[in-house]
Amino acid sequence: MLAGSLAFPLLAASGRPLPFQATNAVLVERARRGSSAATEQLVRRHLRAAVAVALAVVGDLVEAEDVAHDAFVLVFERLDTCREPERFAGWLMQIVRHRALNSLTQGRARRASLEHLPAGEEPREPEASRLDLRRELASGLEHLSGPQREVVLLHDLQGLTHAEIADALQISEVMSRQHLFQARKALRAVLERAGETSHGRHA
């Protein structure tokens, strides 16, 4: 989704590749000086987390990608206002949440994962079961707290470590693990109920 002004080759202004493990603070300072490579690396480093945080709010992947794109554009327009470059990730996620909430308020959020079937078309049994499961999971996510949704999506969907989640959400690794445990417990209960319902329907 990120294209146009955010699509840059990974080369510093000097023509040399940026160090892959450059800190956020270093990358922010270089991006402020006009390094397209630093901008690109910040996007690559934080895009998955931004999409997951947006998804936790809007509940739709396409909308979440749009929100993340808009947030990155805004972030780089306002990069000089980032007072603590070492906490760039947390600053970015605050902007992502704000943009996602605005998207919901303006009525742009869509539920692509729960699209209705064309009128008059009945799903085959396996498809119906998968659709029911997706609905149950979506319902389960809606009943999680905001932090729980963010952590489970970042960890289980995007594959971030607890250290990366802690950095992105500005929480401790212990809190990240607690949120993940509670979220998985709640979602497991949803899956069990869905399984019991499906079994009863086929009995």
N, C-alpha and C positions, 0 to 999 in steps of 0.2 A: 504494500500500500504506500510505502514511503517512496516518493519519486520526486522529480523536479529538483528543487534547490537542496534537498536532503540527500541526493544520490551523488556521492563523491568517491573518487578513488582513494585508497588508503595510502596516500603519500603526504608527507609534511610539506610545508611551504618550501623547505630547502630541497625537496625532491627525494629525501630519504624516508623510508618507511618509519612510521611511529612505533615505538616499543609497544608490544602487544599488552604488556602488563602495566602500562602507564596508569597512575592513579586518576581518579575522577578529578581531583583538584588540578593536576597537571593538564589534563585534557580540557577542562573548562578554561583555564588560563590561555591555552593555545588556541582554543576556539574563539575566545574573545579577540585574539590578535589576528583572526582571519584564517586560521588553519582549517581547510576543508577536511583534511584527514582526521583531525581531532573531533570535528563535528560528526563525521561518519562513524568513528569508533564509539562515541557516546551513544549514538543511535543503536548501533549493533549491540552494545553492551546492555542497554536498558529496554530495548523494544519489547522483548518477551514479557518482562515484568509489567510494562506499561499496558500492554494489551490485556494481560490477566487481571490487573487491577480495574481496568475499565469494564472488562467482562463481568467482574463481580458485582458491578453496579447496574449495567444495562441489560445483562443476560443474553446478549446476542453478539456473536463473534464478528459479523460484518460491521455492526455498529461500534463494537469495541475497537476494531482496527481503525475506523474513521476517527474515533475519539483520540486514540493514541497519536495518530498522524497530526491532528489539530493541536494536540498538546505539545508535541515536539516543535512544531512551527512556532507556537507561542513562546516556548522555552528559549529557543534560539534568538527570537526577537527581543527577549527580555533578559538575556544572559548576563548583562551587566548588573542586574538587580539581584543576582544570586550572591548573597552575603557570605555564605559558607560553602565554597566550592567543594570541600571535602564531603559535604552532605548533599551533593547534587541529586543523588537518587531519591532521597526523601522529599526534596523540594519538587522534583519532577512528579513524584507520585501524588503529591498534594494537588498539583495542577491537573493531573489526569483525573483524579476524583472529582474535582470541581467541574471540569469539562463534561464528565460523564453524567453528573447530576443535572447539569444544564441541559444535556441531551434528553434526559428523561422528562424534565420539566416542560421542555418545548414539544414533547410528544413525538420525538424522532426515533425512539427506541423501538426496534422490531424484534420479533421472536422467530427468527428463521428456523431454529431447531424444532419448532412446533407448527410448521406450516400445515395448513389444512389440505387434505386431499381434494382433487377435483370433484365437483358435484357428481353424484351418481356412481362414483368409483369406490368400491369396497376393497380394502387391503387384503392381500393373502395372509394367512394365519401367521407365518413367521414375521412378516412385515408389521402386522398389527401388534405382535408381542414386542418388537423392537421399538415401535412408536410409543407404546404404553410405558416401556422402560425409560425412554428418553423423557417422557412427560413426568414420570415419578422422580427422576433425577433432577430435572429442572425445578420441580416443586420442592425437593429436598434442599437444593441450593438456596431457594428463596427463604427457607426457614432458618438458615444459618445466619449468624451475625455477620456484619460486614467484614471484620477482621478474619473470621473463620473462612468465609468465601474466598477472600484474597489469598490466604495462606494455602488452602487446599488447591486452588487453581494454579498458584505459582509453583507449588511443590509437585503435585501429581499431574498437572497438564503441561506446564512449561519446564519442569525438571530442574528448578532452582534448588540449591542447597539451603539449609536453614541459615547458614551464615549470609548467603546472598539475599534471602528473604528479610533477615533482620536488618541488613543494610538498606534495602529498598523501602521497607515499611517503617524504619526507625523504631524497631522493637528489639527485645533481646532474643537470642536463639532459644532460650528456655520458653519464652512466651510463644514463639513460633511453633515449637514442638507441641505445646499445650493446645494451641488453636487447631493444629493439624489433627491431634488425637480426638478432640471434641467433634471436629467436622467429620472425620471418618466414621466415628461412632454414630453420628446422626444419619449420615448417608447410608451406612450399613443397615440401619433400622428401616430406612426407606426401601432399600433393595429387598430386604426380607419380607416387608409387607407386599411389595410388588410381586414377589415370587409366590406368596401365599394366595394372592388374588388370582394370579395366572393359573395356579394349580387348581383352585376351586372352579375356575371357568372351564377347565378341561376334565373335571371329575365326572 
